[in-house]
Amino acid sequence: MQSVNLNNLNDSQRSAVEYCDGVSLVIAGAGSGKTRVLTHKIAYLLSMGYSPYSILALTFTNKAAAEMKSRIATMVGNDVASRIWAGTFHSIFLRILRPYANRLGFPTDFTIYDSSDSRSLITTIIKDMKLDDKVYKPRSIASIISRAKNALITPTAYATNREIVEDDYRAKRPATKDIYRAYFERCHRAGAMDFDDILLYTNILFRDNPDVVEHYGNVFRYVLVDEYQDVNFAQHLIVKQIVKQCKKLCVVGDDAQSIYSFRGANISNILNLQHEYGNCRIFKLEQNYRSTK
């Protein structure tokens, strides 16, 4: 593939794009050109001979994923851009899960429950268990279950965690562990996963099936992650498993901002990146193109 024009990048952006030897952290505030760096880096990797199929680019929202794909297509063409594994965490991990769903006890055409489906099932369980829905509010219980899954806490681990159980007793909702177990089991029997299950079960799939980890470790030769400050524990662990073989990772994030803490986002993931990956290079994009002083 032909070389990529990097002349429209400033020095910091260009350095971040051209470094492809190991793990890199690009610290980028709003308006500093982080999407430009990500898209140019992908085009640069392609020009260096990387196959489109070997590049994994993860984002948080469908809007961000669509913008990234559109910009890449402008640079390398629709055909090449369509073959890059670029999308949201959930869409990409769902794509990884489906072929191996039977190993987890699910059909390959398992259903995805949205938040409304989840709350509806939780409401039914609370009613079936004859619990007071003023104490066990479905929305609150759904949030508790979501946080548990994003921390990779299964119903069994939840029920045997003394601190969690005592917290639920103090909150006067001791049956939360039973609701979680019932919800988990009913979803499984129905052949359904909710959004948080996609992350939980990808971790379980990788944990219990080394051949799957090895397969994707061979498929992906370079991994890029946007908004890394908003990554939760479950997402962080999947990325870590995938890059274990290739050791090529570029994460972009703002260490001063995290908007997804309610979903279990853990700012320490970005702050500890240098410690976790010893060869981590840091690039700072400090020029803001959106606003004046």
Secondary structure as UniProt FT lines:
FT   TURN            7..8
FT   HELIX           11..18
FT   STRAND          23..28
FT   TURN            30..31
FT   HELIX           34..47
FT   TURN            48..49
FT   HELIX           52..54
FT   STRAND          55..59
FT   HELIX           62..76
FT   HELIX           78..82
FT   STRAND          85..88
FT   HELIX           89..97
FT   HELIX           98..104
FT   TURN            108..109
FT   STRAND          111..113
FT   HELIX           115..128
FT   TURN            129..130
FT   TURN            133..135
FT   HELIX           138..150
FT   TURN            151..152
FT   HELIX           155..159
FT   HELIX           162..170
FT   TURN            171..172
FT   TURN            174..175
FT   HELIX           176..189
FT   TURN            190..191
FT   STRAND          192..194
FT   HELIX           195..208
FT   HELIX           210..219
FT   STRAND          222..225
FT   HELIX           228..230
FT   HELIX           233..246
FT   STRAND          249..253
FT   TURN            255..256
FT   HELIX           261..263
FT   HELIX           268..271
FT   HELIX           273..276
FT   TURN            278..279
FT   STRAND          281..285
//
